[in-house]
Amino acid sequence: MPAPKFPTVQLFVTCIVDSLFPEVGEATVAVLERLGVAVEFPAAQICCGQPGYNAGFRPEARRLALHTLEVFEASPAPVVVPSGSCAAMVVHGYADLFQDDPPILDRAHALAARTFEFSQFLVDGLGLDPATAAAGASLHEKVTFHPSCHLLRGLGVKDAGQKLLAEVEGAEVTPLPAAEECCGFGGLFSIKHGDISSAILDNKLAAVRATGASTVVGCDMSCLMHMQGGLTRDGSRVRCRHLAEVMAAR
């Protein structure tokens, strides 16, 4: 394999992965290193500020965003995020938070320009053929892919994840009906509007069951956690896994 376009990246691990699903962070590192990319982990990183931002606590969100800028400005390396949601916050949310502060806004734009969601980085950042990126991964199951809202609409990443999943050895990929419909999580939305969130989730899980897949793959653990909760409560054996975990499987 030729030398990667970016020999080093910085991992922005996200709160949910760091606190609840560290195996996803480990899988992200494993895939990147397998592709010849060295991974740095800035230890001072904290929350990107999205929960406060979505709840209207802009001064608090600005403080977290400014800290994130400072942390990831220490290196010029690209920032890889195993979450479309948090990546979208850095790419779009920071520009909104600092729209009235031109010097910091310029810094926010600079960081946004080198921030990538995991699947986006492999396909668009590194420019890898999906077959090359997924070489060695193996998952002999029937799977389906859920394109999370922030990944699809926020970042405009439409098919990178599906292309990578399709190249995993043994994976029988079946389309998810109404795939672009929300799973109902939406962060604070699922807490503030629980009944609506649950109804949306019911529709999503009905679509999952219709595929006959044993695994739902996605790029946002927040959505996958929400879906897994509903599946588990229903006694389903279907499991939800991050794309990085699938690609790290040998």
Sine and cosine of phi, psi and omega as CSV:
sin_phi,cos_phi,sin_psi,cos_psi,sin_omega,cos_omega
0.00,0.00,0.72,-0.69,0.02,-1.00
-0.92,0.40,0.30,-0.95,0.01,-1.00
-0.86,0.51,0.69,-0.73,-0.03,-1.00
-0.91,0.41,0.46,-0.89,0.01,-1.00
-0.85,0.52,-0.63,0.78,0.06,-1.00
-0.88,-0.48,0.96,-0.29,-0.05,-1.00
-0.94,0.33,-0.34,0.94,-0.03,-1.00
-0.65,-0.76,0.63,-0.78,0.10,-0.99
-0.73,-0.68,0.26,-0.97,0.13,-0.99
-0.95,-0.30,0.72,-0.69,0.02,-1.00
-1.00,-0.07,0.86,-0.51,0.16,-0.99
-0.98,-0.20,0.98,-0.20,-0.30,-0.95
-0.98,0.21,-0.39,0.92,-0.04,-1.00
0.98,0.22,0.44,-0.90,-0.05,-1.00
-0.90,0.43,-0.73,0.68,-0.07,-1.00
-0.90,0.43,-0.68,0.73,0.02,-1.00
-0.91,0.41,-0.72,0.69,-0.04,-1.00
-0.88,0.47,-0.67,0.75,-0.12,-0.99
-1.00,0.03,-0.58,0.82,-0.15,-0.99
-0.88,-0.48,-0.50,0.87,-0.08,-1.00
-0.74,-0.67,0.87,0.50,-0.05,-1.00
-0.87,0.49,-0.40,0.92,0.01,-1.00
-0.89,0.46,-0.44,0.90,0.04,-1.00
-0.94,0.33,-0.65,0.76,0.08,-1.00
-0.89,0.46,-0.67,0.74,0.02,-1.00
-0.90,0.44,-0.64,0.77,0.01,-1.00
-0.92,0.39,-0.62,0.78,0.04,-1.00
-0.87,0.50,-0.72,0.70,0.03,-1.00
-0.89,0.45,-0.68,0.73,-0.03,-1.00
-0.87,0.49,-0.68,0.73,-0.01,-1.00
-0.92,0.40,-0.72,0.69,-0.02,-1.00
-0.89,0.46,-0.69,0.72,-0.01,-1.00
-0.92,0.39,-0.57,0.82,0.05,-1.00
-0.89,0.46,-0.48,0.88,0.00,-1.00
-1.00,-0.02,0.14,0.99,0.07,-1.00
1.00,0.06,0.26,0.97,-0.01,-1.00
-0.98,-0.21,0.81,-0.58,0.07,-1.00
-0.98,0.19,0.63,-0.78,-0.08,-1.00
-0.90,-0.44,0.84,-0.54,0.11,-0.99
-0.99,-0.16,0.56,-0.83,0.02,-1.00
-0.81,-0.58,0.99,-0.11,0.04,-1.00
-0.88,0.47,0.91,-0.41,-0.14,-0.99
-0.93,0.36,-0.34,0.94,-0.06,-1.00
-0.99,0.10,-0.01,1.00,-0.04,-1.00
-0.91,0.42,0.57,-0.82,0.04,-1.00
-0.70,-0.72,-0.32,-0.95,0.00,-1.00
-0.87,0.50,0.57,-0.82,0.02,-1.00
-0.96,0.29,-0.27,0.96,0.02,-1.00
0.99,-0.16,0.03,1.00,-0.09,-1.00
-0.89,0.46,-0.68,0.74,0.00,-1.00
-0.84,0.54,-0.72,0.70,0.04,-1.00
-0.91,0.42,-0.65,0.76,0.01,-1.00
-0.87,0.49,-0.73,0.69,-0.01,-1.00
-0.92,0.38,-0.46,0.89,-0.02,-1.00
-1.00,0.02,-0.03,1.00,0.03,-1.00
1.00,-0.03,0.11,0.99,0.02,-1.00
-1.00,0.01,0.95,0.32,-0.13,-0.99
-0.91,0.41,-0.69,0.72,0.02,-1.00
-0.86,0.51,-0.66,0.75,0.02,-1.00
-0.92,0.39,-0.66,0.75,0.01,-1.00
-0.91,0.42,-0.60,0.80,0.02,-1.00
-0.89,0.46,-0.65,0.76,0.00,-1.00
-0.89,0.46,-0.69,0.73,0.03,-1.00
-0.92,0.39,-0.64,0.77,0.01,-1.00
-0.91,0.42,-0.67,0.75,0.01,-1.00
-0.90,0.44,-0.63,0.78,0.06,-1.00
-0.89,0.46,-0.68,0.73,0.01,-1.00
-0.89,0.46,-0.65,0.76,0.06,-1.00
-0.84,0.54,-0.74,0.67,-0.04,-1.00
-0.89,0.46,-0.65,0.76,-0.04,-1.00
-0.91,0.42,-0.73,0.68,-0.11,-0.99
-1.00,0.01,-0.08,1.00,0.13,-0.99
-0.99,0.15,-0.20,0.98,-0.01,-1.00
-0.92,0.40,-0.34,0.94,0.03,-1.00
-0.73,-0.68,0.58,-0.81,0.05,-1.00
-0.99,0.13,-0.01,1.00,-0.06,-1.00
-0.91,0.41,0.50,-0.86,0.06,-1.00
-0.85,0.52,0.42,-0.91,0.03,-1.00
-0.95,-0.32,0.83,-0.55,0.00,-1.00
-0.94,-0.33,0.76,-0.65,-0.09,-1.00
-0.83,-0.56,0.84,-0.54,0.03,-1.00
-0.99,0.16,0.74,0.67,-0.04,-1.00
-0.26,-0.97,0.85,-0.53,0.09,-1.00
-0.92,0.40,-0.53,0.85,-0.03,-1.00
-0.91,0.42,-0.81,0.59,-0.03,-1.00
-0.94,0.35,-0.58,0.82,0.06,-1.00
-0.89,0.45,-0.65,0.76,0.02,-1.00
-0.91,0.42,-0.54,0.84,0.05,-1.00
-0.90,0.44,-0.70,0.71,0.01,-1.00
-0.92,0.40,-0.68,0.74,-0.09,-1.00
-0.95,0.30,-0.65,0.76,-0.09,-1.00
-0.91,-0.42,-0.65,0.76,-0.06,-1.00
-0.90,0.43,-0.63,0.78,-0.03,-1.00
-0.92,0.40,-0.60,0.80,0.04,-1.00
-0.89,0.46,-0.58,0.81,0.05,-1.00
-0.95,0.32,-0.69,0.72,-0.04,-1.00
-0.89,0.46,-0.56,0.83,-0.08,-1.00
-0.94,-0.35,0.39,0.92,-0.06,-1.00
-0.89,0.47,-0.42,0.91,-0.02,-1.00
-0.98,-0.18,0.20,0.98,-0.02,-1.00
-0.75,-0.66,0.99,0.14,-0.14,-0.99
-0.77,0.64,-0.70,0.71,-0.01,-1.00
-0.87,0.49,-0.68,0.73,0.01,-1.00
-0.96,0.27,-0.54,0.84,0.05,-1.00
-0.87,0.49,-0.65,0.76,0.05,-1.00
-0.87,0.49,-0.64,0.77,0.04,-1.00
-0.92,0.40,-0.63,0.77,0.02,-1.00
-0.89,0.45,-0.67,0.74,0.02,-1.00
-0.90,0.43,-0.62,0.78,-0.01,-1.00
-0.90,0.43,-0.67,0.74,0.03,-1.00
-0.93,0.36,-0.64,0.76,0.01,-1.00
-0.86,0.52,-0.60,0.80,-0.06,-1.00
-0.92,0.39,-0.33,0.94,0.01,-1.00
-0.85,-0.52,0.43,0.90,0.06,-1.00
-0.95,-0.32,0.77,-0.63,-0.05,-1.00
-0.74,-0.68,0.62,-0.78,0.25,-0.97
-0.95,0.31,0.41,-0.91,-0.13,-0.99
-0.79,0.62,-0.84,0.55,-0.04,-1.00
-0.92,0.39,-0.59,0.81,0.05,-1.00
-0.88,0.48,-0.64,0.76,-0.01,-1.00
-0.91,0.41,-0.69,0.73,-0.03,-1.00
-0.89,0.46,-0.70,0.71,-0.10,-0.99
-1.00,0.08,-0.72,0.70,-0.08,-1.00
-0.99,-0.12,-0.66,0.75,-0.01,-1.00
-0.94,0.35,-0.83,0.55,0.03,-1.00
-0.98,0.18,-0.34,0.94,-0.01,-1.00
0.93,0.37,0.53,0.85,-0.05,-1.00
-1.00,0.10,0.58,-0.81,0.21,-0.98
-0.90,0.43,0.72,-0.69,-0.03,-1.00
-0.80,0.59,-0.57,0.82,0.02,-1.00
-0.91,0.43,-0.61,0.79,0.04,-1.00
-0.93,0.37,-0.69,0.72,-0.02,-1.00
-0.90,0.44,-0.58,0.81,-0.07,-1.00
-1.00,-0.07,0.02,1.00,-0.04,-1.00
-0.82,0.57,0.76,-0.65,0.02,-1.00
1.00,-0.09,-0.33,0.94,0.03,-1.00
-0.97,0.25,0.58,-0.82,-0.06,-1.00
-0.56,-0.83,0.77,-0.63,0.05,-1.00
-0.46,-0.89,0.98,-0.19,-0.08,-1.00
-1.00,0.00,0.97,0.23,-0.02,-1.00
-0.52,-0.85,0.28,-0.96,0.17,-0.99
-1.00,0.05,0.84,-0.55,-0.10,-1.00
-0.79,-0.62,0.32,-0.95,0.12,-0.99
-0.68,-0.74,0.36,-0.93,-0.11,-0.99
-0.88,-0.47,0.75,-0.66,0.07,-1.00
-0.97,-0.26,0.92,-0.40,0.04,-1.00
-1.00,0.08,0.96,-0.26,-0.08,-1.00
-0.90,0.43,0.41,-0.91,-0.14,-0.99
-0.88,0.47,-0.73,0.68,-0.03,-1.00
-0.91,0.41,-0.58,0.81,0.03,-1.00
-0.91,0.41,-0.74,0.67,-0.09,-1.00
-0.97,0.24,-0.78,0.62,-0.10,-1.00
-1.00,-0.02,-0.62,0.78,-0.03,-1.00
-0.96,0.29,-0.68,0.73,-0.05,-1.00
-0.97,-0.23,-0.23,0.97,-0.02,-1.00
0.95,0.32,0.38,0.92,0.03,-1.00
-1.00,0.03,0.98,-0.21,-0.16,-0.99
-1.00,-0.03,-0.62,0.78,-0.15,-0.99
-0.62,-0.78,0.14,0.99,-0.01,-1.00
-0.85,0.52,-0.72,0.70,-0.02,-1.00
-0.89,0.45,-0.68,0.73,0.01,-1.00
-0.90,0.44,-0.64,0.76,0.00,-1.00
-0.90,0.44,-0.65,0.76,0.01,-1.00
-0.92,0.38,-0.70,0.71,-0.01,-1.00
-0.88,0.47,-0.62,0.79,-0.03,-1.00
-0.89,0.45,-0.35,0.93,-0.03,-1.00
-1.00,-0.09,-0.02,1.00,0.04,-1.00
-0.96,0.28,0.82,-0.58,-0.05,-1.00
-0.84,0.54,0.78,-0.63,0.08,-1.00
1.00,0.07,-0.20,0.98,-0.03,-1.00
-0.97,0.24,0.87,-0.50,0.09,-1.00
-0.99,-0.10,0.98,-0.18,-0.10,-0.99
-1.00,0.03,0.82,-0.57,0.05,-1.00
-0.88,-0.47,0.68,-0.73,-0.05,-1.00
-0.89,0.46,0.58,-0.82,0.05,-1.00
-1.00,-0.05,0.86,-0.51,0.03,-1.00
-0.85,0.53,0.63,-0.77,0.00,-1.00
0.76,0.65,0.70,0.72,-0.13,-0.99
-0.84,0.54,-0.55,0.83,-0.10,-1.00
-0.99,0.15,-0.02,1.00,0.06,-1.00
-0.97,0.23,0.58,-0.81,-0.03,-1.00
-0.88,0.47,0.50,-0.87,0.06,-1.00
-0.99,0.12,-0.23,0.97,0.02,-1.00
0.98,-0.18,-0.04,1.00,-0.04,-1.00
-0.96,0.27,-0.97,0.25,0.06,-1.00
0.88,0.47,0.44,0.90,0.04,-1.00
0.89,0.45,-0.89,-0.46,-0.03,-1.00
-0.91,0.42,-0.35,0.94,0.02,-1.00
-0.84,0.54,-0.66,0.75,-0.05,-1.00
-0.93,0.38,-0.35,0.94,0.03,-1.00
-1.00,0.00,-0.70,0.71,-0.04,-1.00
-0.96,0.27,-0.50,0.86,-0.06,-1.00
-0.78,-0.63,0.88,0.47,-0.12,-0.99
-0.86,0.51,-0.66,0.75,-0.05,-1.00
-0.92,0.40,-0.67,0.75,0.01,-1.00
-0.92,0.38,-0.68,0.73,0.02,-1.00
-0.85,0.53,-0.70,0.71,-0.02,-1.00
-0.90,0.43,-0.63,0.78,0.01,-1.00
-0.91,0.41,-0.66,0.75,0.04,-1.00
-0.90,0.43,-0.67,0.75,0.02,-1.00
-0.88,0.48,-0.66,0.75,0.00,-1.00
-0.84,0.54,-0.67,0.74,0.02,-1.00
-0.90,0.43,-0.66,0.75,-0.01,-1.00
-0.91,0.42,-0.69,0.73,-0.03,-1.00
-0.94,0.34,-0.49,0.87,0.10,-1.00
-0.90,0.43,-0.63,0.78,0.04,-1.00
-0.92,0.40,-0.64,0.76,0.04,-1.00
-0.87,0.49,-0.72,0.69,-0.02,-1.00
-0.89,0.45,-0.57,0.82,-0.03,-1.00
-0.90,0.43,-0.39,0.92,0.00,-1.00
-0.98,0.22,-0.41,0.91,-0.09,-1.00
0.97,0.26,0.16,0.99,-0.02,-1.00
-0.96,0.29,0.50,-0.86,0.07,-1.00
-1.00,-0.10,-0.22,0.98,-0.02,-1.00
-0.64,-0.77,0.71,-0.70,0.13,-0.99
-0.97,-0.24,0.81,-0.58,-0.02,-1.00
-0.94,-0.34,0.63,-0.78,0.04,-1.00
-0.43,-0.90,-0.05,-1.00,-0.05,-1.00
-0.89,-0.46,0.12,0.99,0.03,-1.00
-0.74,-0.67,0.91,-0.41,-0.02,-1.00
-0.92,0.39,-0.40,0.92,0.04,-1.00
-0.89,0.45,-0.74,0.67,0.03,-1.00
-0.92,0.40,-0.69,0.72,-0.02,-1.00
-0.91,0.42,-0.60,0.80,0.06,-1.00
-0.89,0.46,-0.69,0.72,0.02,-1.00
-0.88,0.48,-0.71,0.70,-0.01,-1.00
-0.93,0.37,-0.65,0.76,0.01,-1.00
-0.90,0.45,-0.59,0.81,0.04,-1.00
-0.87,0.50,-0.71,0.70,0.02,-1.00
-0.91,0.40,-0.65,0.76,0.01,-1.00
-0.90,0.43,-0.67,0.74,-0.02,-1.00
-0.91,0.41,-0.67,0.74,0.02,-1.00
-0.89,0.46,-0.50,0.86,0.01,-1.00
-1.00,0.08,0.00,1.00,-0.01,-1.00
0.98,0.21,0.26,0.97,-0.01,-1.00
-0.97,0.25,0.53,-0.85,0.07,-1.00
-1.00,-0.05,-0.03,1.00,0.04,-1.00
-0.91,0.42,0.69,-0.73,0.00,-1.00
-0.87,-0.49,0.42,-0.91,-0.01,-1.00
-0.92,-0.38,0.75,-0.67,-0.06,-1.00
-0.69,-0.73,0.58,-0.82,0.08,-1.00
-0.96,0.29,0.56,-0.83,0.00,-1.00
-0.82,0.57,-0.61,0.79,0.00,-1.00
-0.88,0.47,-0.62,0.79,0.03,-1.00
-0.89,0.45,-0.68,0.73,-0.01,-1.00
-0.90,0.43,-0.66,0.75,-0.04,-1.00
-0.96,0.29,-0.35,0.94,0.03,-1.00
-1.00,0.06,-0.24,0.97,-0.02,-1.00
-0.94,0.35,0.70,-0.72,-0.03,-1.00
-0.94,-0.35,0.00,0.00,0.00,0.00
